[in-house]
Amino acid sequence: MKPLNIILAVIGGAVAGAAVGLLFAPEKGTETRDKIAKILREKGIKLKGDKLDELVDEITEELNN
């Protein structure tokens, strides 16, 4: 298989995966972030706004990977 074909296959797979992910995503990202923040507060994690946002960003990023 030629290297160009491999590259095109990888790019095509990534595009197809992103399209399927957008079509079948259960909810909006902001809703997911709000749910994560709510769960953290319920568990007793008390952080100031910016720190809580950073933690939510890290958790959201890990969930998306």
Secondary structure, DSSP 8 states (H G I E B T S, - for coil): --HHHHHHHHHHHHHHHHHHHHHH-SS-HHHHHHHHHHHHHHTT----HHHHHHHHHHHHHHHH-
